[in-house]
Amino acid sequence: MENGSNPSSILVVDDTPANLEILTQMLKEQGHRPRPVPSGALAIRAAEYEIPDLILLDINMPEMDGFETCRRFKSSAVLREVPVMFISARSESFDKVQAFRAGGVDYITKPFDIDEVSARIETHLKIHQLQTALEHQYNDLKKLEEMRDSLVHMVVHDMRSPLSVIKMAIHVIRSRAEKDLDEESIQDLAAAAECSDTLMLMVNNLLDVSRLESGSLSVDEGTFSVGDVVGRVADQFRPLTQERTFEVAISDTLPMCTGDAQMIERVVANLVGNALKFTQVDEKIRIEASEADGSICVVVSDEGTGIAEEYHEMIFEKFGQVSESKVRQPSTGLGLSFCKLAVEAHGGKIEVQSRPGGGSRFSFSLPVGSSRIH
């Protein structure tokens, strides 16, 4: 393709010498570099030797027709992205459909108009150039994202040990000096302890998200009761929800589930903690666990601030954040990402139903008696 002074390489495939001559001359006059070949087999060899920017392909050729030649191009890992334009005397709709099904991007019937062919060639060269540039940009961004994730993982991993020391030191200071401190100092220590716990949760979430993405997180697989898991989480949060209506509804006939009980418990705890954070006094939080359509379904709903629909997918992405005025989202953007990856690791699915001012309903499903842990 043209890049500065480099002409586009265009492979012209036709078993009729007169057609090859006409097309070759036209392409030269346009500043391109035509490469004429008289058969499909030679076209494949020529394309593999030097990948062209565009292929002009006749249909009626002996041994291997244009349809089969195009299919061969599209089955090649190195040639499948090269655009193929058919130029043929066949004008039936069936032939055009066959051409597009084989992978062609355009179809021009003979006798053709030189100006029309020229315009279509320029269009498809430009489209291919833009697609190639977009692919390169995507690959570059992907590499940068991988570098970012590696750096973040390394830094966060190194933060874990000093943070553990800070947590322990705050606990020791509180236990030793609490009797001798005034109320303000006690509150300051309590705030420091709470912040250190939050930081440790952020660190653990980030590390676990990275491990889940890479498949390196050690996951215990066993049989457990989802009802028991939900019950334990409810017991943990009940003292924190005294000023709210807190309801728990667990079916008595839930079947056992196979998977990592601790991981699923963390998922439920994340969802309940999220609901607690974004509800006010006198609002309701409800946890449900039931069976439906061969799956165990857990629902955490609330009457909190809610989430605009355009952000429903973003909140499950790693570091996926928007303004707090637009969506209720923890500061790290990692808790819900962990929930999504953990549920999907069990072969399940998580989703949200919510609207601003209308509360939120987070639900996830787990297959009964089996998992897809990796």
Backbone torsions as a table, in degrees:
resi	resn	phi	psi	omega
1	MET	NA	155.9	-175.2
2	GLU	-67.9	131.0	178.0
3	ASN	-146.0	94.5	-172.9
4	GLY	72.7	-116.9	-179.1
5	SER	-95.7	1.6	-178.5
6	ASN	-83.5	118.5	-179.7
7	PRO	-74.2	155.4	177.4
8	SER	-71.5	138.5	177.1
9	SER	-90.5	116.7	-176.8
10	ILE	-122.8	119.3	179.5
11	LEU	-86.4	122.4	-179.3
12	VAL	-109.6	119.5	-174.0
13	VAL	-119.0	112.1	-179.6
14	ASP	-161.0	135.7	-178.4
15	ASP	-86.2	-1.1	178.3
16	THR	-98.5	114.9	-176.8
17	PRO	-56.8	-36.6	-177.9
18	ALA	-64.8	-41.1	178.4
19	ASN	-65.8	-41.2	176.9
20	LEU	-59.2	-40.9	-177.7
21	GLU	-66.9	-42.9	-178.8
22	ILE	-63.7	-48.7	-177.8
23	LEU	-66.3	-39.8	-180.0
24	THR	-62.5	-44.6	-179.9
25	GLN	-64.3	-41.3	179.5
26	MET	-61.2	-45.0	-177.7
27	LEU	-66.7	-37.7	177.4
28	LYS	-62.4	-41.8	-178.9
29	GLU	-65.2	-27.0	178.4
30	GLN	-84.8	-3.0	179.5
31	GLY	90.7	9.8	178.6
32	HIS	-91.1	172.9	178.1
33	ARG	-114.6	92.5	-178.7
34	PRO	-74.6	146.7	177.2
35	ARG	-130.5	89.6	-175.5
36	PRO	-77.4	136.8	174.3
37	VAL	-139.9	146.5	-172.6
38	PRO	-94.3	2.4	-177.3
39	SER	-152.1	162.3	179.4
40	GLY	-65.6	-41.5	-178.8
41	ALA	-61.7	-44.3	178.6
42	LEU	-67.5	-33.0	178.9
43	ALA	-63.2	-42.2	179.3
44	ILE	-63.9	-44.0	179.2
45	ARG	-63.5	-42.3	-179.4
46	ALA	-65.8	-39.6	-179.3
47	ALA	-68.9	-36.9	178.6
48	GLU	-69.4	-32.5	178.8
49	TYR	-69.6	-42.8	177.2
50	GLU	-144.3	114.8	-176.3
51	ILE	-66.8	122.9	-179.9
52	PRO	-80.9	167.9	175.3
53	ASP	-89.2	-21.4	-178.7
54	LEU	-159.2	150.7	178.7
55	ILE	-125.6	125.1	171.0
56	LEU	-100.0	121.4	-167.1
57	LEU	-130.0	125.0	173.5
58	ASP	-80.9	158.4	179.1
59	ILE	-96.0	-49.5	-175.5
60	ASN	-78.1	92.7	176.8
61	MET	-137.2	145.7	179.6
62	PRO	-70.5	159.3	177.1
63	GLU	68.2	-61.2	179.2
64	MET	-131.1	111.3	-178.3
65	ASP	-77.0	177.9	-175.7
66	GLY	-65.3	-34.8	179.2
67	PHE	-61.0	-49.2	-178.6
68	GLU	-66.7	-38.6	177.5
69	THR	-59.9	-44.0	179.4
70	CYS	-64.2	-41.6	178.4
71	ARG	-61.7	-37.1	177.5
72	ARG	-64.3	-41.6	177.4
73	PHE	-59.5	-45.9	-174.7
74	LYS	-73.3	-17.6	177.3
75	SER	-86.5	-6.6	-179.8
76	SER	-91.1	131.0	-179.2
77	ALA	-62.5	-31.2	-176.2
78	VAL	-92.3	-15.2	-175.4
79	LEU	-113.4	-10.2	-170.7
80	ARG	-63.3	-24.7	-177.6
81	GLU	-87.1	-6.8	-179.7
82	VAL	-73.4	125.6	-179.3
83	PRO	-68.8	138.6	-179.5
84	VAL	-117.5	121.8	174.5
85	MET	-106.3	125.0	176.7
86	PHE	-86.6	134.7	172.8
87	ILE	-126.9	111.2	-170.5
88	SER	-146.3	154.6	175.5
89	ALA	-76.1	-16.9	178.8
90	ARG	-71.9	131.5	-177.4
91	SER	-122.5	4.6	-179.8
92	GLU	-71.1	147.9	179.5
93	SER	-60.8	-36.0	-179.6
94	PHE	-59.2	-42.4	-179.9
95	ASP	-65.8	-38.4	179.5
96	LYS	-66.6	-41.1	178.0
97	VAL	-62.5	-43.5	177.8
98	GLN	-59.7	-39.5	-179.5
99	ALA	-64.1	-45.1	180.0
100	PHE	-69.2	-36.0	176.8
101	ARG	-65.4	-31.2	178.4
102	ALA	-73.2	-16.3	177.4
103	GLY	121.0	5.7	179.6
104	GLY	-69.9	153.7	179.0
105	VAL	-104.0	-13.1	-178.9
106	ASP	-158.7	163.3	-178.2
107	TYR	-146.1	119.9	-179.4
108	ILE	-120.7	131.0	-178.2
109	THR	-93.6	146.1	175.1
110	LYS	-89.6	149.5	-4.9
111	PRO	-70.6	136.9	-173.8
112	PHE	-101.0	158.0	176.2
113	ASP	-91.7	125.9	-175.3
114	ILE	-57.9	-43.5	-177.9
115	ASP	-65.2	-38.8	179.2
116	GLU	-65.4	-46.1	178.9
117	VAL	-60.3	-43.1	-179.5
118	SER	-60.9	-44.9	-179.0
119	ALA	-64.4	-41.3	-179.6
120	ARG	-68.5	-37.2	177.1
121	ILE	-61.0	-47.3	-179.7
122	GLU	-61.7	-38.1	179.7
123	THR	-63.7	-47.1	-176.7
124	HIS	-73.2	-30.5	173.8
125	LEU	-64.1	-41.9	-179.8
126	LYS	-66.2	-43.5	178.5
127	ILE	-60.7	-45.1	180.0
128	HIS	-63.3	-39.4	178.2
129	GLN	-62.5	-44.2	179.6
130	LEU	-66.3	-40.5	178.5
131	GLN	-63.3	-41.6	179.2
132	THR	-64.9	-43.6	178.5
133	ALA	-62.5	-40.6	179.1
134	LEU	-64.4	-40.4	178.3
135	GLU	-63.6	-41.5	178.0
136	HIS	-63.5	-41.2	178.6
137	GLN	-64.0	-40.7	178.4
138	TYR	-61.9	-44.9	179.7
139	ASN	-63.9	-39.5	178.0
140	ASP	-64.4	-42.9	178.5
141	LEU	-64.4	-38.1	179.1
142	LYS	-64.1	-41.1	177.9
143	LYS	-64.3	-41.8	178.7
144	LEU	-63.8	-39.4	178.5
145	GLU	-64.3	-40.9	178.0
146	GLU	-64.3	-40.0	177.4
147	MET	-64.6	-41.9	178.3
148	ARG	-61.6	-46.2	-179.0
149	ASP	-62.6	-40.7	179.3
150	SER	-64.1	-42.2	180.0
151	LEU	-65.8	-46.2	179.6
152	VAL	-61.4	-43.6	-180.0
153	HIS	-60.6	-42.7	-179.2
154	MET	-65.1	-45.6	-178.6
155	VAL	-65.1	-45.2	-177.9
156	VAL	-66.0	-38.8	178.2
157	HIS	-61.1	-40.5	179.5
158	ASP	-71.4	-22.3	178.5
159	MET	-74.6	-21.6	-170.5
160	ARG	-61.3	-46.4	-176.7
161	SER	-65.6	-51.0	178.9
162	PRO	-64.1	-31.8	178.0
163	LEU	-66.6	-37.7	176.5
164	SER	-62.8	-39.2	177.7
165	VAL	-64.0	-42.5	179.4
166	ILE	-61.7	-45.0	179.1
167	LYS	-59.3	-45.9	-178.7
168	MET	-65.0	-41.5	-179.4
169	ALA	-62.9	-41.3	178.4
170	ILE	-63.6	-41.7	179.6
171	HIS	-63.1	-43.0	-179.6
172	VAL	-64.9	-44.7	179.9
173	ILE	-60.9	-43.0	-179.8
174	ARG	-62.4	-43.6	-176.8
175	SER	-70.0	-31.2	-177.3
176	ARG	-85.0	-37.2	-168.3
177	ALA	-113.8	3.0	-174.2
178	GLU	-60.5	-36.5	-178.7
179	LYS	-67.7	-26.4	-175.6
180	ASP	-97.1	-1.3	-175.4
181	LEU	-99.4	151.6	174.9
182	ASP	-77.8	170.7	-173.9
183	GLU	-61.3	-38.8	-179.1
184	GLU	-64.3	-42.1	179.0
185	SER	-66.1	-38.4	177.8
186	ILE	-62.1	-42.1	178.6
187	GLN	-65.5	-36.8	178.3
188	ASP	-64.2	-42.5	178.2
189	LEU	-65.6	-39.4	178.3
190	ALA	-63.3	-40.7	178.3
191	ALA	-65.4	-40.2	178.0
192	ALA	-63.7	-40.9	179.0
193	ALA	-64.6	-41.9	179.8
194	GLU	-64.6	-42.1	179.5
195	CYS	-65.5	-39.0	178.9
196	SER	-66.3	-36.2	175.9
197	ASP	-64.6	-41.2	178.9
198	THR	-63.4	-42.9	178.8
199	LEU	-63.1	-41.3	179.2
200	MET	-64.7	-38.0	176.8
201	LEU	-63.4	-41.4	178.1
202	MET	-62.0	-45.3	179.5
203	VAL	-61.0	-47.3	-178.4
204	ASN	-65.0	-40.2	177.9
205	ASN	-61.1	-45.2	-178.8
206	LEU	-63.7	-44.7	179.3
207	LEU	-63.4	-41.1	-178.9
208	ASP	-69.5	-38.4	177.1
209	VAL	-61.1	-45.2	179.2
210	SER	-62.0	-41.2	-179.2
211	ARG	-69.7	-37.9	177.2
212	LEU	-64.4	-40.5	179.2
213	GLU	-63.7	-38.3	-178.4
214	SER	-87.0	-10.3	-178.8
215	GLY	78.3	16.0	-176.9
216	SER	-100.6	-1.4	179.4
217	LEU	-74.2	128.6	178.6
218	SER	-71.2	119.9	-176.3
219	VAL	-118.9	125.9	177.3
220	ASP	-84.3	131.6	-179.9
221	GLU	-113.6	118.1	179.5
222	GLY	-154.7	-179.9	178.9
223	THR	-96.3	132.6	-178.1
224	PHE	-148.6	165.8	178.3
225	SER	-99.5	119.5	176.6
226	VAL	-64.0	-34.1	177.4
227	GLY	-60.1	-42.0	177.5
228	ASP	-64.3	-39.6	179.5
229	VAL	-62.0	-48.6	179.9
230	VAL	-62.5	-38.9	178.5
231	GLY	-62.3	-41.4	179.2
232	ARG	-64.5	-42.9	179.1
233	VAL	-63.8	-41.5	178.8
234	ALA	-60.7	-41.6	178.9
235	ASP	-63.7	-36.8	180.0
236	GLN	-65.9	-38.9	-173.5
237	PHE	-93.1	-14.3	-175.2
238	ARG	-56.7	-41.7	179.0
239	PRO	-63.7	-23.2	-177.8
240	LEU	-88.3	-6.6	-174.3
241	THR	-114.1	25.1	-174.6
242	GLN	-64.8	-27.2	179.9
243	GLU	-92.9	5.1	178.5
244	ARG	-121.4	161.8	171.3
245	THR	-81.7	121.1	-174.7
246	PHE	-122.4	112.3	-176.6
247	GLU	-115.5	141.5	177.8
248	VAL	-131.1	126.2	-179.8
249	ALA	-130.6	106.3	-178.0
250	ILE	-117.2	125.4	179.5
251	SER	-64.0	142.0	179.9
252	ASP	-78.9	-10.7	-174.0
253	THR	-114.4	25.8	-179.3
254	LEU	-66.9	131.6	174.6
255	PRO	-76.6	167.3	178.2
256	MET	-74.3	155.3	179.8
257	CYS	-122.6	147.4	177.2
258	THR	-104.0	126.6	-179.7
259	GLY	164.0	-156.6	-178.0
260	ASP	-102.0	104.4	-175.7
261	ALA	-61.6	-41.4	-178.4
262	GLN	-65.2	-37.7	179.9
263	MET	-67.3	-42.9	178.3
264	ILE	-67.2	-33.7	176.1
265	GLU	-63.1	-39.3	177.1
266	ARG	-64.8	-36.6	177.9
267	VAL	-61.5	-50.3	-179.7
268	VAL	-61.4	-42.8	-179.4
269	ALA	-63.1	-39.7	177.1
270	ASN	-61.0	-44.1	-177.7
271	LEU	-68.4	-40.9	178.8
272	VAL	-68.1	-42.3	177.3
273	GLY	-61.0	-37.7	177.4
274	ASN	-64.3	-44.0	179.2
275	ALA	-63.6	-40.1	179.9
276	LEU	-63.4	-38.9	-177.0
277	LYS	-67.1	-32.6	-172.5
278	PHE	-111.3	24.0	171.5
279	THR	-119.6	155.3	-178.9
280	GLN	-105.9	174.2	176.9
281	VAL	-56.1	138.4	177.9
282	ASP	77.4	-1.3	174.7
283	GLU	-87.9	162.1	-171.3
284	LYS	-105.4	141.1	170.5
285	ILE	-122.2	134.7	-177.5
286	ARG	-135.1	134.4	174.4
287	ILE	-114.7	131.7	178.5
288	GLU	-129.1	147.0	174.0
289	ALA	-139.4	121.8	-177.2
290	SER	-149.6	173.7	178.0
291	GLU	-112.6	137.6	177.9
292	ALA	-154.8	130.3	174.6
293	ASP	54.0	43.5	176.6
294	GLY	75.9	13.5	179.5
295	SER	-132.7	154.1	172.3
296	ILE	-94.6	127.2	-176.3
297	CYS	-113.7	129.0	176.5
298	VAL	-116.1	129.6	-178.1
299	VAL	-124.7	131.2	172.5
300	VAL	-120.1	112.6	-177.7
301	SER	-120.7	156.6	180.0
302	ASP	-150.3	172.5	178.4
303	GLU	-110.7	31.1	-174.7
304	GLY	-80.3	-154.9	-170.3
305	THR	-69.7	-27.3	178.3
306	GLY	83.1	171.8	-175.3
307	ILE	-134.4	131.8	176.8
308	ALA	-63.6	144.6	-173.4
309	GLU	-59.4	-35.0	-177.3
310	GLU	-66.3	-11.1	-179.7
311	TYR	-106.9	5.4	-175.4
312	HIS	-62.7	-36.5	178.0
313	GLU	-81.3	-37.3	-175.7
314	MET	-61.7	-36.0	-174.3
315	ILE	-67.1	-16.7	177.8
316	PHE	-92.0	-4.1	179.9
317	GLU	-84.3	150.1	177.5
318	LYS	-65.6	128.7	-177.4
319	PHE	62.3	18.1	-179.5
320	GLY	-78.3	101.9	-176.3
321	GLN	-129.5	150.5	169.7
322	VAL	-135.7	178.1	-177.3
323	SER	-58.1	140.1	179.3
324	GLU	-62.3	-22.7	179.1
325	SER	-74.5	-15.0	-177.5
326	LYS	-105.3	-26.7	-176.6
327	VAL	-152.8	142.7	175.2
328	ARG	-80.0	116.1	-174.7
329	GLN	-149.9	128.0	175.5
330	PRO	-56.7	153.7	-172.6
331	SER	-63.3	-27.8	-177.2
332	THR	-84.0	-28.5	-174.3
333	GLY	68.3	25.4	-175.9
334	LEU	-114.7	-28.7	-175.4
335	GLY	-59.2	-48.6	-179.1
336	LEU	-72.4	-30.2	174.9
337	SER	-63.9	-42.2	175.6
338	PHE	-61.2	-44.0	-179.8
339	CYS	-57.8	-46.3	-178.4
340	LYS	-61.5	-48.8	-178.3
341	LEU	-65.7	-39.9	-179.0
342	ALA	-66.3	-43.6	179.1
343	VAL	-65.4	-43.2	179.8
344	GLU	-66.6	-29.5	176.7
345	ALA	-65.6	-22.5	178.0
346	HIS	-95.1	8.0	-179.2
347	GLY	80.0	15.1	-177.7
348	GLY	-104.6	-170.0	-176.9
349	LYS	-143.5	142.6	178.8
350	ILE	-124.0	143.8	179.2
351	GLU	-151.8	169.2	-179.4
352	VAL	-134.2	142.6	170.5
353	GLN	-122.9	121.7	-173.4
354	SER	-164.7	157.8	171.7
355	ARG	-151.8	151.9	-178.4
356	PRO	-56.3	128.7	179.3
357	GLY	78.7	-1.9	-176.5
358	GLY	-114.6	13.5	-179.8
359	GLY	77.0	-178.1	-177.7
360	SER	-138.1	151.1	177.7
361	ARG	-133.2	100.1	176.1
362	PHE	-92.8	131.6	179.7
363	SER	-138.6	145.0	172.5
364	PHE	-139.9	152.0	-178.5
365	SER	-120.6	147.4	177.1
366	LEU	-128.7	135.5	177.8
367	PRO	-65.6	141.4	-179.1
368	VAL	-73.2	127.6	170.7
369	GLY	72.1	5.6	179.5
370	SER	-151.7	160.8	177.2
371	SER	-146.4	169.2	179.7
372	ARG	-123.6	41.6	-174.8
373	ILE	-63.3	138.3	178.4
374	HIS	-137.3	NA	NA
